[in-house]
Amino acid sequence: MRVALLGSGRGSNAEAVLRAQADGRLGQAKVVGIYCDNPTAKILELGPWFGVPAQFLDTGPFKTKFSPEQEQAWAETLVAARVDLVVLAGFMRVIKAPLLEAFAGQIINLHPSLLPAFPGLDAIGQAWTAGVDESGCTVHWVNADIDGGAQLGQSRVSREPGDTLESFSQKIHAAEHALLPAVIARLSQTLSR
């Protein structure tokens, strides 16, 4: 199963997937490209470290979405790379028709909450402010609804009395780093060509 990692920032979740691949824990999956919407993002540095092509692709003038033309260009790039699974790993853009149509049933997202609770931006901050005793992370299929696709796996994280927002965030990120590679490995058994 040929995997593309899409990210916007430091790439800690992408790094967890690449480390799992290097350790033989990614099943039949192979990361064939890292694609980023931010030309200065740290995620692009992972490519040379792990021997995977990494590139910036323009998304157009908008901050949280693609221009239709650029989203079509991204879809064409991923189709040309023969990608079987698109993994949104800290990718901060809303996905619309060009990518959803080209990769129907082949895009997953990692979200830092126990969906359906706290969809959208700053999910950890939302959970912290709400005072929940437990949050975590979810991997789900991507559809036209923001964080609304069917769930593929969740990992729960308790909020302990001594936790700060920072320590709570760190625990959720650690759970993400375990969950995402595990889901990809499981999907590689069913989505491989």
Backbone hydrogen bonds, N-H to C=O, Kabsch-Sander energy under -0.5 kcal/mol:
donor,donor_aa,acceptor,acceptor_aa,energy
3,V,1,M,-0.5
3,V,30,K,-2.9
4,A,85,L,-2.4
5,L,33,G,-2.6
6,L,4,A,-0.5
6,L,87,V,-3.0
7,G,35,Y,-2.1
8,S,90,G,-1.5
15,E,11,G,-2.7
16,A,12,S,-1.8
17,V,13,N,-1.9
18,L,14,A,-2.6
19,R,15,E,-2.7
20,A,16,A,-2.0
21,Q,17,V,-2.2
22,A,18,L,-2.4
23,D,19,R,-1.9
24,G,21,Q,-1.4
25,R,20,A,-3.4
29,A,26,L,-2.0
30,K,1,M,-2.7
32,V,3,V,-3.0
32,V,30,K,-0.5
33,G,3,V,-0.9
34,I,53,P,-2.4
35,Y,5,L,-3.0
36,C,55,Q,-2.3
37,D,7,G,-1.1
41,A,38,N,-1.7
43,I,9,G,-2.4
44,L,41,A,-1.2
45,E,42,K,-1.9
46,L,42,K,-0.5
46,L,43,I,-1.3
47,G,43,I,-0.5
47,G,44,L,-0.7
49,W,45,E,-1.2
50,F,46,L,-2.2
51,G,47,G,-1.0
52,V,47,G,-2.3
55,Q,34,I,-2.6
57,L,36,C,-2.7
66,F,94,V,-0.6
67,S,59,T,-2.4
71,E,67,S,-2.5
72,Q,68,P,-1.9
73,A,69,E,-1.8
74,W,70,Q,-2.4
75,A,71,E,-2.4
76,E,72,Q,-2.4
77,T,73,A,-2.2
78,L,74,W,-2.5
79,V,75,A,-2.5
80,A,76,E,-2.5
81,A,77,T,-1.3
82,R,79,V,-1.8
83,V,78,L,-1.8
84,D,2,R,-2.9
85,L,2,R,-2.1
86,V,106,Q,-3.3
87,V,4,A,-3.1
87,V,85,L,-0.5
88,L,86,V,-0.6
88,L,108,I,-3.0
89,A,6,L,-2.7
89,A,87,V,-0.9
90,G,88,L,-0.6
92,M,90,G,-0.7
94,V,64,T,-2.5
99,L,96,K,-0.6
100,L,96,K,-2.8
101,E,97,A,-3.4
102,A,98,P,-1.8
103,F,99,L,-2.2
104,A,101,E,-0.9
106,Q,103,F,-2.3
108,I,86,V,-2.8
109,N,140,H,-2.5
110,L,88,L,-1.5
111,H,109,N,-0.5
111,H,138,T,-3.1
113,S,111,H,-1.7
115,L,113,S,-1.4
117,A,114,L,-1.9
126,Q,122,D,-2.5
127,A,123,A,-2.5
128,W,124,I,-2.7
129,T,125,G,-2.6
130,A,126,Q,-2.0
131,G,127,A,-0.7
131,G,128,W,-1.1
132,V,127,A,-1.6
135,S,157,V,-2.7
137,C,155,S,-2.1
138,T,111,H,-2.7
139,V,153,G,-2.7
140,H,109,N,-2.3
141,W,150,A,-2.9
142,V,107,I,-2.6
143,N,145,D,-0.6
148,G,145,D,-2.1
152,L,139,V,-3.5
153,G,139,V,-1.3
155,S,137,C,-2.1
157,V,135,S,-3.1
159,R,133,D,-3.2
160,E,158,S,-0.8
163,D,160,E,-1.9
168,F,164,T,-2.7
169,S,165,L,-2.5
170,Q,166,E,-2.3
171,K,167,S,-2.0
172,I,168,F,-2.0
173,H,169,S,-2.6
174,A,170,Q,-2.2
175,A,171,K,-1.9
176,E,172,I,-2.3
177,H,173,H,-2.2
178,A,174,A,-1.0
179,L,175,A,-2.6
180,L,176,E,-2.4
182,A,178,A,-1.3
183,V,179,L,-2.4
184,I,180,L,-2.4
185,A,181,P,-2.6
186,R,182,A,-2.1
187,L,183,V,-2.8
188,S,184,I,-2.0
189,Q,185,A,-0.5
189,Q,186,R,-1.3
190,T,187,L,-1.7
191,L,187,L,-2.8
192,S,188,S,-0.6
